[in-house]
Amino acid sequence: MWDDAFPSFLIGLREGLEGGLIVSILVATLVRAGARSRLPQVWTGVLAAIALAMSFGAVLTFTAASLSATAQEAFGGTLSVIAVAFVTAMVFWMRRSARSLSGEIKDKVTGALATGAGMLIVTSFLAVGREGLETALFLWTTARAAGESAGPLTGAGIGLVLATGLCWGLYRRVLKINLTKFFTATGAVLIVIAAGVLGYGLRDLQEGGVLPGRTAYAVDLSGSVDAGSWYSTLVQGVLNLTPTMTWLQVVGYAAYLAVVMTLFVRGLRATRSPAAKDEPAPKASQARPAPARSRPVWVVPVAVVAVPAVVAGLVVALGGAKPAGAQTVAVSETDCGKGFTAPRTGRQTFQMHNTGDKTSEVYLVDPATDAVYGEIEGLAPGTTRDLVATVSGGSYAWRCVPTGGKAVTSRAVRVTGGSGAKPVAPVSESDLAGPLKAYKAYVEQGLATLVTQTRKLSDDIAGGHLDDARTDWLTAHRTYASLGAAYGTFEEFDQKINGRPDGLPGGVDDKDFTGFHRVEYGLWHGQPADALKAPAAQLADAVTGLQKAFPTQDFDPGDLPLRTHEILENTLQFELTGDADQGSGTELATADANLAGTRELLTVLQPLLTTRAPQLRSTVDTDIARLQQLLDAAHQGGTWTPAARLDETTRARLDGATGQLLEDLAPVPDLLEIRKSA
């Protein structure tokens, strides 16, 4: 959170200090002019400016929420570019005007005093309002770039509080700060941050289809940089630099930074001149306050807060945004879809309330094709959860599937206009029958090979040929590791064949520690052949038993999509950390076999994936090739580099490549999930 908070902290501090200085000068001018009675008018203008800024932020948030996913990218990218323009203008304006700011504001206040109460409110409102709008826009863009609001809002809050304290100290003459140097330093840092926001905005515009080059990457360090590491998170949060950037992002970032920073530095040299002396304070006699009209004191402050809020509400309402929970939809066997009316187009939130007595699944579907727009699983009786979906032209209905009950589909509604909705085509058990048959054939062939390999391993140990046994152990273990998608089907055989000593009372000496890792421990810890004969024979017998049992075992077709992700999750948890090693140091060889198993699984699922996510396979293939290259580099001749001996750079690259592959594989279980139909 704190890495995302820094840019907002800086903008909150700087904008807060700018606005606070303006307010301080306004107040000081009135006090010195003997017009303390007019101070409420200043605070009314300030309050109106704050209300306008908050209303502006609300409009941005709710407007974005009502758009399709693609339109949101374009909207966010456009506002990011506008925010960069505002911040750039603010940096140069403050550098140029810092010395004369006090005199300019005093002149305006003097004129307002002579004109009347309304003019003084307008003067303070305009002076502070610009800072508030800039702050709201920049905070919105940084929160969008961070993907969350807690960090940016926390940072901005801390910055504003600190700015308030500094302004109070300056007003009371407790503090002395060289404001020219302060605005110069923060201006340089903000230019660097704005360059990152510009790069992020350009990427959003590419994702939204406004700008070309979405797949033209200038930098791709995802295979060598761990995106989840602290240093990567810090750089991404503060500078908006990511491990993967397009050519447009890089060119935009570099060009903005080079041009704007050069102009900023040159401008500093040109403006180094003696500070102008402040104009003498106006005398009380020069600006006598106009007689105040008789009206309740609270009317104007309430009005200036209420008007922006009402206007913002009208903009949101007329713009088509629906707040969360605008539609509450019933979920049950008898009331499925009750309360559902034709929604507006764009990104919508529905509150799904289970009015029945059974836990249910609920889907927003196209009743003609059964394609799914959104879903909630495990909705308990009496509970309510939000379902968010993008709505465009088409037919929509709710499908409620209570536990142990029949699926019920609500009446359909028709929506016209809009675009961007991408429903997921349904998958049935029959759709997965072909891939399951192909994968079972692959497993049966692998088990036949494994029987031969484990028998040879057992014979080597029985004959005392331990060097040959070590080679044969790795060959056999890699074969077993390549069958990863069937682990859940192997039942108790998996524990006998590939169990680890974790959790056993006796650890590596426990009698229940059997299989590949038991033999591995003995072979690489100097145990004699006689001590390993029984474990090796048990391993061979267990593999033979599995081969005989597998054709009759229950292989859930829904396991296939899940295993595309789970195999490499286990690899990341056990092999790449070295936790599974029992002395051989061949964890990367096992990881290589796991990758081969994942590749085979994707091959049998390819026909289903092609129709649902045409670009997914090419992306995943690129990730697999990157990870394969890193694993190959750890394999020299017949030896593998142990995970414990990897240097930090290589480890980070392996973790990063595996993490990226897992991220790109994450949609597969959802795309190919078996869903019940009516």
C-alpha positions as CSV (number, residue, x, y, z in Angstrom):
1,M,0.0,0.0,0.0
2,W,2.8,2.5,0.9
3,D,4.4,2.3,-2.5
4,D,1.1,3.4,-4.0
5,A,0.7,6.1,-1.4
6,F,3.9,8.0,-2.2
7,P,2.8,9.8,-5.4
8,S,-0.5,10.7,-3.8
9,F,1.3,11.9,-0.6
10,L,3.4,14.2,-2.7
11,I,0.5,15.6,-4.7
12,G,-1.5,16.0,-1.4
13,L,1.4,17.8,0.2
14,R,2.2,20.1,-2.7
15,E,-1.4,20.9,-3.7
16,G,-2.4,21.2,0.0
17,L,0.5,23.6,0.6
18,E,-0.4,25.7,-2.5
19,G,-4.0,25.9,-1.4
20,G,-3.1,26.5,2.2
21,L,-0.7,29.3,1.3
22,I,-3.5,31.0,-0.7
23,V,-5.9,30.7,2.2
24,S,-3.2,32.0,4.6
25,I,-2.6,35.0,2.4
26,L,-6.4,35.7,2.1
27,V,-6.8,35.5,5.9
28,A,-3.7,37.6,6.6
29,T,-4.8,40.3,4.2
30,L,-8.3,40.6,5.8
31,V,-6.8,40.6,9.3
32,R,-4.3,43.3,8.4
33,A,-7.1,45.3,6.7
34,G,-9.2,45.2,9.9
35,A,-11.9,43.1,8.2
36,R,-12.1,40.0,10.4
37,S,-15.8,40.0,10.1
38,R,-15.4,39.0,6.4
39,L,-13.4,35.8,7.3
40,P,-16.6,33.6,7.1
41,Q,-16.9,34.6,3.5
42,V,-13.4,33.3,2.8
43,W,-14.1,30.0,4.5
44,T,-17.4,29.7,2.6
45,G,-15.5,30.0,-0.7
46,V,-12.9,27.4,0.5
47,L,-15.7,25.1,1.5
48,A,-17.4,25.5,-1.9
49,A,-14.1,24.6,-3.6
50,I,-13.7,21.5,-1.5
51,A,-17.3,20.4,-2.2
52,L,-16.7,20.9,-5.9
53,A,-13.5,18.8,-5.9
54,M,-15.2,15.9,-4.0
55,S,-18.2,16.0,-6.4
56,F,-15.8,16.0,-9.4
57,G,-14.2,12.9,-8.0
58,A,-17.6,11.2,-7.5
59,V,-18.5,12.0,-11.1
60,L,-15.3,10.5,-12.4
61,T,-15.8,7.3,-10.3
62,F,-19.4,6.7,-11.2
63,T,-19.0,7.6,-14.9
64,A,-16.2,5.0,-15.2
65,A,-18.3,2.4,-13.4
66,S,-21.0,2.7,-16.0
67,L,-18.8,2.0,-19.0
68,S,-17.8,-1.3,-20.6
69,A,-14.3,-2.7,-19.9
70,T,-12.9,-1.4,-23.1
71,A,-14.5,2.0,-22.7
72,Q,-13.2,2.2,-19.1
73,E,-9.7,1.8,-20.4
74,A,-10.1,4.5,-23.0
75,F,-11.8,6.8,-20.4
76,G,-9.1,6.2,-17.8
77,G,-6.3,6.7,-20.3
78,T,-7.8,10.0,-21.5
79,L,-8.1,11.3,-18.0
80,S,-4.5,10.2,-17.2
81,V,-3.2,12.3,-20.1
82,I,-5.3,15.3,-19.0
83,A,-4.1,14.9,-15.4
84,V,-0.5,14.9,-16.7
85,A,-1.2,18.1,-18.6
86,F,-2.7,19.7,-15.4
87,V,0.2,18.7,-13.2
88,T,2.7,19.9,-15.7
89,A,1.0,23.3,-16.0
90,M,0.7,23.5,-12.2
91,V,4.5,22.8,-11.8
92,F,5.5,25.5,-14.2
93,W,2.9,28.0,-13.0
94,M,4.0,27.7,-9.4
95,R,7.7,28.0,-10.4
96,R,6.9,31.2,-12.2
97,S,4.4,32.7,-9.8
98,A,5.7,31.7,-6.3
99,R,7.5,35.0,-5.8
100,S,4.6,37.2,-6.8
101,L,1.7,35.1,-5.5
102,S,1.2,37.1,-2.3
103,G,1.0,40.4,-4.0
104,E,-1.4,39.2,-6.7
105,I,-3.8,37.7,-4.1
106,K,-3.7,40.8,-1.9
107,D,-4.7,42.9,-4.9
108,K,-7.7,40.6,-5.6
109,V,-8.8,40.7,-2.0
110,T,-8.6,44.4,-1.8
111,G,-10.8,44.7,-4.9
112,A,-13.2,42.1,-3.4
113,L,-13.5,44.0,-0.1
114,A,-14.6,47.1,-2.0
115,T,-17.1,45.2,-4.1
116,G,-19.1,43.1,-1.6
117,A,-19.5,39.7,0.2
118,G,-20.2,37.7,-3.0
119,M,-17.1,38.8,-4.7
120,L,-14.9,37.8,-1.7
121,I,-16.5,34.3,-1.7
122,V,-15.9,34.0,-5.5
123,T,-12.2,35.1,-5.1
124,S,-11.5,32.5,-2.4
125,F,-13.4,29.8,-4.3
126,L,-11.5,30.4,-7.6
127,A,-8.2,30.6,-5.8
128,V,-8.6,27.3,-4.0
129,G,-10.9,25.5,-6.5
130,R,-8.2,25.0,-9.1
131,E,-6.0,23.2,-6.6
132,G,-8.9,21.0,-5.6
133,L,-9.8,20.0,-9.1
134,E,-6.2,19.2,-9.9
135,T,-5.9,17.1,-6.8
136,A,-9.1,15.2,-7.4
137,L,-8.1,14.4,-11.0
138,F,-4.6,13.3,-10.2
139,L,-5.8,11.2,-7.2
140,W,-8.3,9.4,-9.4
141,T,-5.7,8.6,-12.0
142,T,-3.1,7.3,-9.5
143,A,-5.8,5.2,-7.7
144,R,-6.7,3.7,-11.1
145,A,-3.1,3.0,-11.9
146,A,-2.6,1.4,-8.5
147,G,-5.7,-0.8,-8.8
148,E,-6.8,0.1,-5.3
149,S,-7.8,3.3,-3.4
150,A,-6.6,2.7,0.1
151,G,-2.9,3.5,-0.5
152,P,-3.5,6.6,-2.7
153,L,-6.1,8.0,-0.3
154,T,-4.0,7.3,2.7
155,G,-1.0,9.0,1.1
156,A,-3.1,12.0,0.0
157,G,-4.6,12.3,3.5
158,I,-1.2,12.3,5.2
159,G,0.1,14.9,2.7
160,L,-2.9,17.2,3.2
161,V,-2.6,17.0,7.0
162,L,1.1,17.8,6.8
163,A,0.5,20.7,4.5
164,T,-2.2,22.0,6.8
165,G,0.3,21.9,9.7
166,L,3.0,23.7,7.6
167,C,0.6,26.4,6.6
168,W,-0.5,27.0,10.1
169,G,3.1,27.2,11.2
170,L,3.9,29.7,8.4
171,Y,0.9,31.8,9.2
172,R,1.8,31.9,12.9
173,R,5.4,32.6,11.9
174,V,6.5,29.5,13.8
175,L,8.1,28.0,10.7
176,K,10.4,29.4,8.0
177,I,10.5,27.5,4.8
178,N,12.2,28.5,1.5
179,L,9.1,28.0,-0.6
180,T,11.0,28.5,-3.9
181,K,13.3,25.6,-3.1
182,F,10.4,23.5,-1.9
183,F,8.4,23.9,-5.0
184,T,11.4,23.4,-7.2
185,A,12.3,20.1,-5.6
186,T,8.8,18.7,-5.5
187,G,8.2,20.0,-9.0
188,A,11.1,17.9,-10.3
189,V,9.8,14.8,-8.5
190,L,6.3,15.4,-9.8
191,I,7.6,15.6,-13.4
192,V,9.1,12.1,-13.0
193,I,5.9,10.7,-11.5
194,A,3.8,12.4,-14.2
195,A,5.9,10.7,-16.8
196,G,4.9,7.3,-15.3
197,V,1.2,8.4,-15.2
198,L,1.5,9.4,-18.9
199,G,3.0,5.9,-19.8
200,Y,0.1,4.2,-17.9
201,G,-2.4,6.4,-19.6
202,L,-1.0,5.6,-23.0
203,R,-1.2,1.9,-22.2
204,D,-4.9,2.3,-21.2
205,L,-5.6,4.0,-24.5
206,Q,-4.0,1.1,-26.3
207,E,-6.0,-1.4,-24.3
208,G,-9.1,0.6,-25.1
209,G,-8.4,0.5,-28.8
210,V,-7.8,4.2,-29.2
211,L,-4.1,3.9,-29.9
212,P,-2.3,1.2,-31.9
213,G,0.7,-1.0,-30.8
214,R,-0.9,-2.9,-27.9
215,T,1.3,-6.0,-28.5
216,A,4.4,-4.2,-29.7
217,Y,6.6,-4.6,-26.6
218,A,9.8,-2.5,-26.3
219,V,10.6,-4.0,-22.9
220,D,9.7,-7.4,-21.6
221,L,11.5,-8.3,-18.3
222,S,8.7,-10.5,-16.9
223,G,11.1,-13.5,-17.3
224,S,13.9,-11.8,-15.3
225,V,12.1,-9.6,-12.9
226,D,9.8,-10.9,-10.1
227,A,6.7,-8.7,-10.5
228,G,5.8,-9.5,-6.9
229,S,9.1,-8.6,-5.3
230,W,9.3,-5.5,-3.0
231,Y,11.6,-3.6,-5.3
232,S,9.4,-4.2,-8.4
233,T,6.2,-3.3,-6.4
234,L,7.9,-0.1,-5.2
235,V,9.0,1.0,-8.7
236,Q,5.6,0.2,-10.2
237,G,3.8,2.0,-7.4
238,V,5.9,5.2,-7.4
239,L,7.0,5.5,-11.0
240,N,4.4,3.4,-12.8
241,L,7.2,1.5,-14.6
242,T,6.2,-2.1,-15.2
243,P,8.3,-5.1,-16.3
244,T,6.5,-5.2,-19.6
245,M,6.0,-1.9,-21.6
246,T,5.1,-1.2,-25.2
247,W,7.1,1.0,-27.6
248,L,4.5,3.8,-27.3
249,Q,4.8,3.8,-23.5
250,V,8.6,3.9,-23.5
251,V,8.7,6.7,-26.2
252,G,6.0,8.7,-24.4
253,Y,7.7,8.3,-21.0
254,A,11.2,9.2,-22.3
255,A,10.0,12.1,-24.5
256,Y,7.9,13.7,-21.8
257,L,10.7,13.4,-19.2
258,A,13.4,14.7,-21.6
259,V,11.4,17.7,-22.8
260,V,9.6,18.8,-19.7
261,M,12.5,18.3,-17.3
262,T,14.8,20.2,-19.7
263,L,12.3,23.1,-19.9
264,F,11.9,23.1,-16.1
265,V,15.6,23.2,-15.4
266,R,16.1,26.0,-18.0
267,G,13.2,28.0,-16.5
268,L,14.9,27.8,-13.1
269,R,18.0,29.5,-14.4
270,A,15.9,32.2,-16.1
271,T,13.9,33.1,-13.0
272,R,16.7,33.5,-10.5
273,S,16.1,37.2,-9.8
274,P,15.5,39.1,-6.6
275,A,12.1,38.6,-5.1
276,A,9.6,41.3,-5.6
277,K,8.7,43.2,-2.5
278,D,5.2,42.7,-1.2
279,E,2.8,45.5,-1.7
280,P,2.0,47.3,1.5
281,A,-1.0,46.0,3.3
282,P,-4.2,47.9,2.5
283,K,-5.4,50.1,5.2
284,A,-8.7,49.5,6.8
285,S,-10.0,52.8,5.5
286,Q,-9.2,51.8,1.9
287,A,-11.5,48.8,2.0
288,R,-14.4,49.2,4.3
289,P,-16.7,46.2,4.2
290,A,-20.0,46.7,2.5
291,P,-23.0,46.4,4.8
292,A,-24.1,42.8,5.2
293,R,-27.6,41.9,4.3
294,S,-29.7,40.2,6.9
295,R,-29.8,36.5,6.3
296,P,-29.1,33.4,8.5
297,V,-25.3,32.7,8.8
298,W,-25.7,29.0,7.7
299,V,-27.5,29.6,4.4
300,V,-24.6,30.3,2.1
301,P,-22.2,27.6,3.5
302,V,-25.0,25.0,3.2
303,A,-25.8,26.1,-0.3
304,V,-22.2,26.0,-1.6
305,V,-21.8,22.4,-0.4
306,A,-25.2,21.2,-1.5
307,V,-25.1,22.7,-5.0
308,P,-22.0,20.8,-6.3
309,A,-23.3,17.6,-4.7
310,V,-26.7,17.9,-6.4
311,V,-25.1,18.7,-9.7
312,A,-22.8,15.7,-9.4
313,G,-25.8,13.5,-8.6
314,L,-27.6,14.8,-11.7
315,V,-24.6,14.2,-13.9
316,V,-24.2,10.6,-12.5
317,A,-27.9,9.9,-13.0
318,L,-28.2,11.4,-16.5
319,G,-24.9,9.7,-17.4
320,G,-26.4,6.3,-16.8
321,A,-24.4,5.1,-13.9
322,K,-26.2,2.9,-11.5
323,P,-25.0,2.7,-7.9
324,A,-24.3,-0.8,-6.5
325,G,-27.5,-2.5,-5.5
326,A,-29.8,-0.6,-7.9
327,Q,-31.3,-3.9,-8.7
328,T,-31.8,-6.5,-6.0
329,V,-32.5,-9.9,-7.6
330,A,-33.9,-12.9,-5.8
331,V,-32.2,-16.3,-5.9
332,S,-34.2,-19.5,-5.1
333,E,-36.1,-22.3,-6.7
334,T,-39.4,-20.4,-6.7
335,D,-38.3,-16.7,-7.0
336,C,-35.3,-17.0,-9.4
337,G,-34.8,-13.6,-11.0
338,K,-37.6,-11.8,-9.2
339,G,-36.9,-8.1,-9.2
340,F,-34.9,-8.2,-12.5
341,T,-35.7,-5.6,-15.1
342,A,-33.8,-4.8,-18.3
343,P,-30.5,-3.1,-17.1
344,R,-28.7,-0.2,-18.8
345,T,-25.7,-1.0,-20.9
346,G,-22.2,-0.9,-19.5
347,R,-20.7,-2.3,-16.3
348,Q,-23.5,-3.1,-13.9
349,T,-23.7,-4.4,-10.3
350,F,-26.6,-6.6,-9.2
351,Q,-27.3,-7.5,-5.6
352,M,-28.1,-11.2,-5.5
353,H,-30.2,-12.1,-2.5
354,N,-30.9,-15.8,-1.7
355,T,-34.5,-15.9,-0.6
356,G,-34.6,-19.7,-0.5
357,D,-33.4,-22.3,2.1
358,K,-30.6,-23.9,0.1
359,T,-27.1,-22.7,-0.9
360,S,-27.2,-21.8,-4.6
361,E,-25.1,-21.0,-7.6
362,V,-26.5,-18.2,-9.8
363,Y,-25.5,-17.2,-13.3
364,L,-26.4,-14.3,-15.6
365,V,-26.8,-16.0,-18.9
366,D,-27.9,-15.6,-22.5
367,P,-30.9,-18.0,-22.5
368,A,-30.5,-18.7,-26.2
369,T,-26.9,-20.0,-26.0
370,D,-26.4,-20.6,-22.3
371,A,-23.3,-18.3,-22.5
372,V,-22.4,-16.9,-19.0
373,Y,-21.9,-13.2,-18.3
374,G,-21.3,-13.5,-14.6
375,E,-21.7,-15.9,-11.7
376,I,-21.7,-16.4,-8.0
377,E,-21.0,-19.7,-6.3
378,G,-22.1,-20.8,-2.8
379,L,-24.6,-18.1,-2.1
380,A,-25.9,-19.1,1.3
381,P,-29.6,-18.7,2.3
382,G,-30.5,-15.2,3.6
383,T,-27.3,-13.7,2.3
384,T,-26.6,-11.0,-0.4
385,R,-23.6,-10.6,-2.6
386,D,-22.8,-8.4,-5.5
387,L,-22.5,-9.7,-9.1
388,V,-20.7,-7.4,-11.5
389,A,-21.2,-7.9,-15.2
390,T,-20.8,-5.9,-18.4
391,V,-24.1,-5.5,-20.3
392,S,-24.6,-4.8,-24.0
393,G,-27.2,-5.6,-26.6
394,G,-28.7,-9.1,-26.2
395,S,-30.9,-11.3,-24.1
396,Y,-30.3,-11.8,-20.4
397,A,-31.8,-14.2,-17.8
398,W,-30.9,-15.5,-14.4
399,R,-30.2,-19.2,-13.8
400,C,-30.4,-20.4,-10.2
401,V,-28.9,-23.8,-9.2
402,P,-29.7,-24.8,-5.6
403,T,-27.6,-27.5,-4.0
404,G,-29.3,-30.8,-4.7
405,G,-32.0,-29.2,-6.7
406,K,-32.8,-28.5,-10.3
407,A,-31.6,-25.5,-12.3
408,V,-34.3,-22.8,-12.7
409,T,-34.1,-20.1,-15.4
410,S,-35.9,-16.7,-15.0
411,R,-37.8,-14.9,-17.7
412,A,-35.5,-13.2,-20.3
413,V,-35.2,-9.5,-20.8
414,R,-33.9,-7.7,-23.9
415,V,-31.3,-5.0,-23.9
416,T,-30.4,-2.8,-26.9
417,G,-27.3,-0.8,-27.7
418,G,-23.9,-0.9,-26.1
419,S,-20.9,-3.1,-26.7
420,G,-18.1,-4.8,-24.8
421,A,-19.9,-7.8,-23.1
422,K,-18.0,-11.0,-23.6
423,P,-19.9,-14.0,-22.3
424,V,-18.2,-17.3,-21.7
425,A,-19.6,-20.2,-23.8
426,P,-20.8,-23.0,-21.5
427,V,-18.9,-26.2,-21.1
428,S,-20.6,-29.6,-20.4
429,E,-19.2,-32.9,-19.3
430,S,-19.7,-34.2,-22.9
431,D,-17.6,-31.3,-24.2
432,L,-14.7,-32.5,-21.9
433,A,-15.2,-36.1,-22.8
434,G,-12.9,-36.0,-25.8
435,P,-10.0,-34.2,-24.0
436,L,-10.5,-36.5,-21.0
437,K,-10.2,-39.6,-23.2
438,A,-7.0,-38.2,-24.9
439,Y,-5.4,-37.4,-21.5
440,K,-6.3,-40.8,-20.0
441,A,-4.5,-42.4,-23.0
442,Y,-1.5,-40.2,-22.3
443,V,-1.5,-41.2,-18.6
444,E,-1.9,-45.0,-19.4
445,Q,1.1,-44.8,-21.8
446,G,3.1,-42.9,-19.1
447,L,2.3,-45.5,-16.4
448,A,3.3,-48.3,-18.7
449,T,6.7,-46.6,-19.2
450,L,6.9,-45.9,-15.4
451,V,6.4,-49.6,-14.5
452,T,9.4,-50.5,-16.6
453,Q,11.5,-47.7,-15.2
454,T,10.8,-48.4,-11.5
455,R,11.5,-52.2,-12.1
456,K,14.9,-51.3,-13.5
457,L,15.5,-48.9,-10.5
458,S,14.6,-51.8,-8.1
459,D,16.9,-54.2,-10.0
460,D,19.8,-51.7,-9.9
461,I,19.5,-51.4,-6.1
462,A,19.1,-55.1,-5.6
463,G,22.3,-55.6,-7.6
464,G,24.2,-52.9,-5.7
465,H,24.6,-50.6,-8.7
466,L,23.8,-47.4,-6.8
467,D,25.3,-45.0,-9.4
468,D,23.0,-46.5,-12.1
469,A,20.2,-46.4,-9.6
470,R,20.6,-42.6,-9.1
471,T,20.4,-42.0,-12.9
472,D,17.3,-44.4,-13.2
473,W,15.7,-42.8,-10.2
474,L,15.7,-39.3,-11.9
475,T,14.4,-40.8,-15.2
476,A,11.5,-42.5,-13.4
477,H,10.6,-39.6,-11.2
478,R,10.5,-37.2,-14.2
479,T,8.0,-39.6,-15.9
480,Y,5.8,-39.6,-12.8
481,A,6.0,-35.8,-12.4
482,S,4.8,-35.4,-16.0
483,L,1.4,-37.0,-15.1
484,G,0.5,-34.2,-12.8
485,A,-3.1,-33.7,-13.9
486,A,-4.0,-37.2,-12.7
487,Y,-2.7,-36.8,-9.1
488,G,-6.2,-36.4,-7.7
489,T,-7.3,-39.6,-9.5
490,F,-4.5,-41.7,-8.2
491,E,-6.0,-41.6,-4.7
492,E,-3.8,-43.4,-2.1
493,F,-1.3,-44.5,-4.7
494,D,0.1,-41.0,-4.9
495,Q,1.1,-41.0,-1.2
496,K,2.7,-44.4,-1.7
497,I,4.6,-43.4,-4.8
498,N,5.5,-39.7,-4.2
499,G,4.8,-39.0,-0.5
500,R,7.0,-36.6,1.5
501,P,8.1,-37.0,5.1
502,D,6.4,-33.8,6.1
503,G,4.0,-34.4,9.0
504,L,5.1,-38.0,9.7
505,P,6.0,-38.5,13.4
506,G,9.3,-40.1,12.5
507,G,10.2,-37.9,9.6
508,V,12.5,-39.5,7.1
509,D,12.9,-42.5,9.5
510,D,9.1,-43.1,9.7
511,K,7.9,-46.5,8.4
512,D,5.2,-44.8,6.3
513,F,7.8,-42.7,4.4
514,T,7.8,-44.6,1.1
515,G,8.1,-44.0,-2.6
516,F,10.4,-41.9,-4.8
517,H,11.4,-39.5,-2.0
518,R,12.3,-42.4,0.4
519,V,14.5,-44.0,-2.2
520,E,16.0,-40.5,-3.1
521,Y,16.9,-39.9,0.6
522,G,18.7,-43.2,0.8
523,L,20.6,-42.9,-2.5
524,W,21.9,-39.4,-1.7
525,H,22.5,-39.9,2.0
526,G,24.9,-42.9,1.7
527,Q,22.5,-45.6,2.8
528,P,23.6,-49.1,1.6
529,A,21.8,-51.1,-1.1
530,D,20.5,-53.5,1.5
531,A,18.6,-50.7,3.3
532,L,17.1,-49.6,0.0
533,K,16.0,-52.9,-1.5
534,A,12.6,-52.9,0.3
535,P,11.7,-49.3,-0.4
536,A,12.6,-49.7,-4.1
537,A,10.6,-52.9,-4.4
538,Q,7.6,-51.2,-2.6
539,L,7.8,-48.3,-5.1
540,A,7.8,-50.7,-8.1
541,D,4.8,-52.6,-6.7
542,A,2.9,-49.4,-6.0
543,V,3.4,-48.2,-9.6
544,T,2.3,-51.6,-10.9
545,G,-0.8,-51.5,-8.7
546,L,-1.6,-48.0,-10.0
547,Q,-1.3,-49.1,-13.6
548,K,-3.9,-51.8,-12.9
549,A,-6.2,-49.6,-11.0
550,F,-6.1,-46.5,-13.2
551,P,-8.6,-47.6,-15.9
552,T,-11.3,-48.1,-13.3
553,Q,-10.6,-45.0,-11.2
554,D,-13.0,-42.0,-11.3
555,F,-11.3,-39.2,-13.3
556,D,-13.5,-36.1,-12.8
557,P,-13.5,-34.2,-16.2
558,G,-13.7,-31.0,-14.3
559,D,-10.2,-31.7,-12.9
560,L,-8.6,-31.1,-16.3
561,P,-9.1,-27.3,-16.4
562,L,-8.1,-27.0,-12.7
563,R,-4.9,-28.9,-13.2
564,T,-3.6,-26.5,-15.9
565,H,-3.1,-24.0,-13.0
566,E,-2.5,-26.3,-10.0
567,I,0.5,-28.3,-11.4
568,L,2.6,-25.2,-11.7
569,E,1.3,-23.8,-8.4
570,N,2.7,-26.9,-6.7
571,T,5.9,-26.4,-8.7
572,L,6.3,-22.9,-7.4
573,Q,5.5,-24.0,-3.8
574,F,7.6,-27.1,-3.6
575,E,10.2,-27.5,-6.4
576,L,11.4,-23.9,-6.9
577,T,11.7,-23.4,-3.2
578,G,13.6,-26.7,-2.7
579,D,11.1,-28.0,-0.1
580,A,10.6,-31.3,-2.0
581,D,14.3,-32.1,-2.2
582,Q,15.5,-35.1,-0.3
583,G,19.2,-34.8,-1.3
584,S,19.3,-35.3,-5.1
585,G,19.1,-31.5,-5.9
586,T,17.0,-32.3,-9.0
587,E,14.0,-30.1,-8.2
588,L,14.4,-28.2,-11.4
589,A,14.3,-31.5,-13.4
590,T,11.0,-32.1,-11.7
591,A,9.8,-28.6,-12.5
592,D,10.8,-29.3,-16.1
593,A,8.6,-32.5,-16.1
594,N,5.7,-30.6,-14.5
595,L,6.0,-28.0,-17.4
596,A,5.8,-30.9,-19.9
597,G,2.7,-32.2,-18.2
598,T,1.1,-28.8,-18.3
599,R,1.9,-28.5,-22.0
600,E,0.3,-31.8,-22.7
601,L,-2.8,-30.9,-20.8
602,L,-3.2,-27.6,-22.8
603,T,-2.8,-29.6,-26.0
604,V,-5.8,-31.8,-25.2
605,L,-7.9,-28.8,-24.1
606,Q,-6.9,-26.6,-27.1
607,P,-10.1,-27.2,-29.1
608,L,-12.2,-25.8,-26.2
609,L,-9.9,-22.9,-25.5
610,T,-9.7,-21.8,-29.1
611,T,-13.4,-21.0,-29.3
612,R,-13.5,-19.2,-26.0
613,A,-10.1,-17.4,-25.8
614,P,-8.4,-17.4,-29.2
615,Q,-5.4,-15.4,-28.1
616,L,-4.8,-17.3,-24.8
617,R,-2.8,-20.2,-26.2
618,S,-0.3,-17.9,-28.0
619,T,0.3,-15.9,-24.8
620,V,0.7,-19.0,-22.7
621,D,3.1,-20.6,-25.3
622,T,5.3,-17.5,-25.1
623,D,5.3,-17.9,-21.3
624,I,6.1,-21.6,-21.5
625,A,9.0,-21.0,-23.9
626,R,10.4,-18.3,-21.6
627,L,10.3,-20.7,-18.6
628,Q,11.6,-23.6,-20.6
629,Q,14.6,-21.5,-21.6
630,L,15.4,-20.7,-18.0
631,L,15.1,-24.4,-17.0
632,D,17.3,-25.5,-19.8
633,A,20.0,-23.1,-18.7
634,A,20.0,-25.0,-15.3
635,H,20.6,-28.3,-17.1
636,Q,24.2,-28.9,-18.0
637,G,25.0,-32.4,-19.4
638,G,23.4,-34.9,-17.1
639,T,23.3,-32.6,-14.1
640,W,20.8,-30.0,-12.8
641,T,21.6,-27.0,-10.7
642,P,20.0,-27.5,-7.2
643,A,17.4,-24.9,-6.3
644,A,19.4,-24.1,-3.1
645,R,22.4,-23.1,-5.3
646,L,20.6,-20.7,-7.6
647,D,21.8,-17.1,-7.4
648,E,19.3,-14.4,-6.6
649,T,19.0,-13.2,-10.2
650,T,18.3,-16.6,-11.6
651,R,15.8,-17.5,-8.8
652,A,14.0,-14.2,-9.4
653,R,13.8,-14.9,-13.1
654,L,12.4,-18.4,-12.6
655,D,9.9,-17.2,-10.0
656,G,8.9,-14.3,-12.3
657,A,8.5,-16.5,-15.4
658,T,6.5,-19.1,-13.4
659,G,4.3,-16.4,-11.8
660,Q,3.6,-14.8,-15.2
661,L,2.6,-18.2,-16.7
662,L,0.3,-18.9,-13.7
663,E,-1.3,-15.5,-14.1
664,D,-2.0,-16.1,-17.8
665,L,-3.3,-19.6,-17.1
666,A,-5.6,-18.3,-14.3
667,P,-8.7,-17.8,-16.7
668,V,-8.6,-21.5,-17.9
669,P,-10.6,-23.0,-15.0
670,D,-13.3,-20.3,-15.3
671,L,-13.5,-20.6,-19.1
672,L,-13.9,-24.4,-19.0
673,E,-15.9,-24.8,-15.8
674,I,-18.8,-27.3,-16.1
675,R,-22.0,-25.3,-15.4
676,K,-25.4,-26.7,-14.9
677,S,-28.1,-25.8,-17.4
678,A,-31.9,-25.8,-17.2
